[in-house]
């Protein structure tokens, strides 16, 4: 049975729970809930496993904080013996409009500290990432406050179908591969 590591990035702690930066956690929480599984605390991450047809998805929400995400990703790739091409990292992206998805099979960190640490830890950048658009509606110099800011009630409502779409993209990544998934989901 093929295994996939799905790493949703975010920060632990109640103060970060509903922030834009935690969309990776939010998408994985949705996937786990949808499949009736629960996260348990383990080494460097909260972890759960789910089956999608004949594939096993190991979902991790790193407990290392965003800037040290590479520790958790590297550990779980090794511990579960998962090849790099079966890794998908879910992150927030201010360069994309709110709710839009962009899947890429390699690339720079684009200024994202979680990706930066993963790239440094793995020593490479050729793994798939799902960038979830959080928009960039903030005044100059307020990026950190925006990214670490909480979703508005209106945004939370609009997020629901986009999170479902991201969950569908993750399943597609495991079942159909990154190329077909990019073709199908990058336009939505």
BELDA-V498216 format. One line per field, one symbol per residue. phi: phi as a letter, one per 30 degrees, with the letter a starting at -180 (. if undefined). A space follows every 10 residues. Layout:
# BELDA-V498216
phi: ???
This chain:
# BELDA-V498216
phi: .dcbccccda cdjedceccd dcdedddded eddecicbdb dbdiadbabb cbhccccccb cecciedbee edddeddddc hcdedccbcc bdbddcdeid cbcbcakddh iddddedded ddiabcbdbc ccdcibdbde iceddddcdd ddeddeddde dddedddddd ddeddcjddd deedcddd
